[in-house]
């Protein structure tokens, strides 16, 4: 950090500066609801500092520049004409500035000089601070007239260059102060706007993250529960049908139902464990992948369908995220086949690595008799979930009926296009 930055930090942290900044903030907050009151206070303070001295102490010391002696009534009217327009210095800064300049020119043309003439500098400062920047050049002709008049009137007591130097110094100080405060306010306003924008963006990111997480959890719940319940319902129906004719088959169905339920419960615990905000997290099992497709097919076979599974290529070397997406897509496709085609269908599953692409194909022969399966109108959540998973890896999913009967799901994933 440079010495200038250190000095600035020390100055800002000084107790006196801190109290002044705090008082300034309090004043701005009060002014926000009492703008007319603050303008009135400014007019009264200027009159008290510069007008009252001429009005109540009319005896001026001798010097090179002698202030004009006027009756109290005339002097009070002139002071009002100079100071009262400052009451509009924030609402109509250009008009207020020209009103003060007109009174000043008339007064100096008559050879009258007052302490209240400081209102000209206040009007210039207010115009620079509150006026529109494109209108600032409009006051230049008025200032030129004022400068010329002052130089002419004071030519007998000071040189032209001295008068121009004094006028230029005071005028530059008023303009510089106005611009400095204006730039500072603009910077603060930009910082406040930026802070508000960042807060809005933060809230939007939070809501988007929450919505994304809800969609992910809903997709996982749908895949886990939808698959397990479909298998359990099919096994339960088969066991109930075989309970009288083949009790051993019914017992086997109950055993398989228990296995499917326990597997689904384990997956739910694993998923919900990730969502818990606890320090003592349990050790979580890995997410399912390509290696778990064979047990998945065995569970589907236990429910009745004939499932033929074949994989080609280095499927075990795939990224774990790609494997999870592939597993969930296959799980949803097999569950749909079991749900809509029934336990007597035949399913063919192929998983192949072809260069940078991972291709998944699931085809079933449909229900017995070739009748189309009953399905709800419109696209279900399962197909939408498969497409969302594939899209995470730059892939696509196509689902539809086969010409000779049955249903087909074809998915392609880019195994090299991993999400950031």
N, C-alpha and C positions, 0 to 999 in steps of 0.2 A: 504494500500500500504506500502511495506517495505521501510526501510531507504535506501537500495541499489537502489530500483526503483526510489525513490525520487531524489537521487543523480544523477542517470543516466538521469532522466528527466531534472534536472537543467543543467547538462553538455550539453545535446543535445540542449537545448534552449538558451545556452549562445551565445551572438552575435558573438564572435570570432569563436566558433565551427560552428555556422550557416554559417558564411562567408566561412570557410574552406570547408564545405560540398558543398556549392554552387559552389565554385571554382572547386572542384573535379568533380562535375557533368558537368560543362562547359568544363573541360579538357577532360572528357570521350566522350562527344558529338563531340568535335573537333577531337579527336583521331580516332573516327569511320570513318571519311572521310580523315584522313591524318596520317595513321599508319606509313608510312615510315618516315614522317617528325618527329614524336615524337621519333622514334628509333634513328634517327640522332641526335636529340637534347640531348638525354640521353648520347650518346657517347661523344658528345662535352662537356657536363657538367662534366662528369667523367674525361675527359682529362684536362679540365681547373682546376678542383679541385686537382687532384693528379698527373697528368703528367707534367703540366707546371711548378710546383714547382721544380721538378728534372731537367727539361730541361733548364730553364732559371735562376735557382738559385742552381747551383751544389754544393755549399759549404754547407756541413752538419755539424751541431754541434757534438762535441764529445759526446759519450755516450756508454752504454753497447752494443747497436746494432747500428752499423755504416752502413748507406746506401752506396751502391757502387757508385764510381765516374767513369763515362764513358764519352767518347767523345760524343758530341751532336748528331752526326749522328747515332751512335750505340744505344744510349739511346732512340732516337726518334723511331727507328725501333722496339726496344723491346716494347716500350709503345704502338705502333700501333698493334703489334702482340698480346698484352694483351687486349687492349680495343676494337679494331675494331670487333672481333667476337661477342661482345655484341650487335652489330647491328642486329643480327639474334636471339636474346635471346627469342623473342616471337614466331617466325616462326619455328625455329628449336632449342629449348632450350637445348636438350641433346647434339647435335653436337656443339653448341656454348660453352657449359660448358666444354666439353672435349677438345675443341680447346684451351681454356684459361688454363686448367690444364696442357696440354702438354707444352705450352710455359712457364708456371710457373715452371714445373719440370726441363725443360732444363735450364732455367735461374738460378734456385737455385743450380742445379748441377754444374753450372759454377761459383758459389759463388757470384751471383749478386742478390741484394735485392733493390727493388724500391717501391716508394709509389704507383705506379700504380698496385702493386700486390693486391690492394683492389678489382680489377676486379674479383678475385676468389670468394669473398663473393657475389658480384652482380650476378655472373653467377649461384651460388648455389641458391640464392634467386629466380632468374628468372626461374630456372628449377623446383623448388617446386611450383611456382605460375602458370606457363604456361605449364609445361610438363605433360605427361600422368602419372598417379599415378603408373601404373604397370611397368613403365620404370624407376622409381626413384632408385630402387636397382642397376641398371646398373652403376650408378656413384660411388657406394661404393668402388670398387677397386681403382679407380682413387683418391678418397679422402684418402684412406688408404696410397697410395704411397706418396701423398702430405704431410700428417701428419708425416709419418716416415722421410721424407726428412727434414722437418722443425725441427723436434726434433733433428736429427743428426747434422744439421747445427748450431743450437743454443745451443747445449750441452755445449759449452765452456763458454757461458755467463749466462746461467740460468739452473736450474735443470730441469730434464725431466718432473716432475710433474707440475712445474710452466708453462712450455711451453704447456703441454697438457691442463692445465686449461685455458690458454689464447685462444688456438685454439678451444677448446670445447665451450667456452663462445661465441666467435665470430660466430662460425659455428651454434651453437644452436640458436643464435639470428637471423641469416639469415634464417634458416629453419623455425623457429617459425613465423617470420614475413610473410614469403611466405605462410605458411599454414593459418594464420589468415586472410590475405587478400583473399586468395582463398575461404575459407569457407564463408566469408562475401559476396563475389560476387555470390557464389552458392546460398546463402540464398536470396539475392536480385533477382536473376534470377528466383528462385522458386516462390517468391512472385509475381513477374511480370507475370509469366506464370499462376499462380493461379488467379490473377486479370483478365487476359485475358479470362481464362476459365469461371470465374464467369460472366463476361460480356456476353460471348457467351451464357451461360446457361440462363441468365436473358432475353436476346433477344429471345431465343427459347421459354422460358415460356411465354413471352409476345405474340409472334406470335401464340403459341398454345392456349392461352387464347382468343386471338382475333378470331381465327378460330372456337373455341368452341362456343363463343358468337354468331358469324355469323350463325353457324349451328343451334343454339337454336332459334335465331330470325327468321331464314328462316323456321324452323319447325313450330313455332307459327303462322307466317304469312300464311303458307300453310294451317294449320288447320283452322284458322279463316276465311280467304278469300275463301278457297276451299269449306268449308261447307256452308257459307253464299251465295256465288254465285250460288252453285248448287241449294239451296232452292229457291233463287230469280228467277233463270232461269226457274225452273220447275213451280213456281207459275205464272210467266209471260206467259209461254206457255199455261198453263191452263186458265188463265184469257183471253188471246187473243182468245182461242177456244170458251170460254163461253160468250164472250162479246155480241154476237148477240142473242143467244138462252136464256141466263140467265144473264142479266145485274147485278143482285145482286151478283151472284157468281164472276163476274169480279171485282166488288167493293171490295168484301171480299178478293180477291187475291191481289188487290192493297194495301189494309190495311195490309195484312200479309207481303207483300214485304217491306213496310215501317218499320214494326216492326223488320223484319230480318235485314234490313239495319242499323237501329238505334242500334240494339244489337251488330252488328259487329263493328260499328263505336266506340261504347263504349269500346269494348274489345281492339280494335286497340289503342285507346287513353290510356287505362290502360297500355298496353305493351310498347308503345312509351314513356309514362311518366317515366317509369323505366330507360329508356336509356338517358333521358335528364340530362345534368350536370348543373343543376340550383339549387340555394339555396332555392328558394321558390317553392318547389315541391307541387303539389296539393295532396290532400288526395286521395289515390288510393283505389279502391274497391278490395275486396279479389278475389283471383283467383277462377275459377269455380271448383266445386267438385261433390261428389256423389249426393248431394241434387239438383244440377242443371241438372241432367239427365232427370227428368220428364219434365221440360220446353223444354229441347232439343228434347225429343220425340214428344212433342206437335208441335214444329215447323216442324218436319219431317212429322207428320200426316197432317199438314195443306197443305203440298205440294202434298199429295195424298196417300202415302203408309200407310198401316195399321201396326202400331207398337205396339207390346205387350211387356211390360217391367215388369220384376220381379226381386226383390233383396232379398237375404237371408243372415242372419248373421248380425253382428254389423258393417254395412258398414259406418255408420256415425261416428264411433270411429276411423276410419283409419287416418293415418298421412296425413296432408294436401298435402304433395308432392305426396303421393300415390294416393290420390283422384284426383289431377290435372292430373296425368298420366293416370288414368283410364278414366277420362272424355274425354281427348283428343283422347284416343284410340277408345272409343265408338263413339265420334263425327266423326272421320275419317271413321270408319266402316259404320256408318249410311249414311254418305255422299257418300261413294262409292256405297252403295246399291241403293241410290236414283239416282246416276248418271248413273250407268250401268244397274240396273234392271228396272228403270222407276218408275212412280208414281203409277202403279197398282200392285206393289209387296207387299208381306206381310213379315214383319220383326219381328223376335223374339229376344229380348235382355234379357240376364240373367247376373246378377252380384251377386257373392256369395263369402262369406268369409268362407274358409275351413281351420281352424287351422292357420298356418302361411302364407297360400297362399290366394291370391285374384284371383278368376277365372272370366273371362269375356268371354261371348259367344254371337256372333251376327250372326244370320242366316237369309237369305232371300230366297224367293221362286223363284227368278229370274224373267225375263220379261214374259209377257203373251205368252203362246204357248210353253214355255220351251226352247226357243232358247237361246243359250249362249250369254251373253252380249258382246257388242263390247268394247274391251279394247286395249290400245296400247301394242306393243310388249315389252317384258321385264317387270321387276318389277318396279312399279311406286314409286314416292317419298312418297306417303302416307303410303304404307306398310313399307318402309324403316324407315319412321318417327315413326310408331308404334313400330317397333322393337327396335329402339334407346331408346324410352321412357321406354319400358319394361326392356331393359338391364340395365338402371339406377337402377332398383330395383331387380336385379338378376332374371329377368323373361324372357319369350319367347313369341313370337307371331307366330301363324300358320294360314295361309290364303290359301284357295283353293276352288275349286268347290265341291258341294255335289253330291253324286251318283244319286239322283233323280232329280237333277236340282237345281239351285240356288247357292248361295255362302256362305261360312262360314269363320268367323274370330274367333279364339280362342286364348285368351291371359291369361297368368299366371304371377302374380307379387308376389314377396316375400315381404310382408308388414313389415317384421322385418329387411330386408336388406336395410337400408337407406343409401344413398350416403353420403360420408364424406363432 
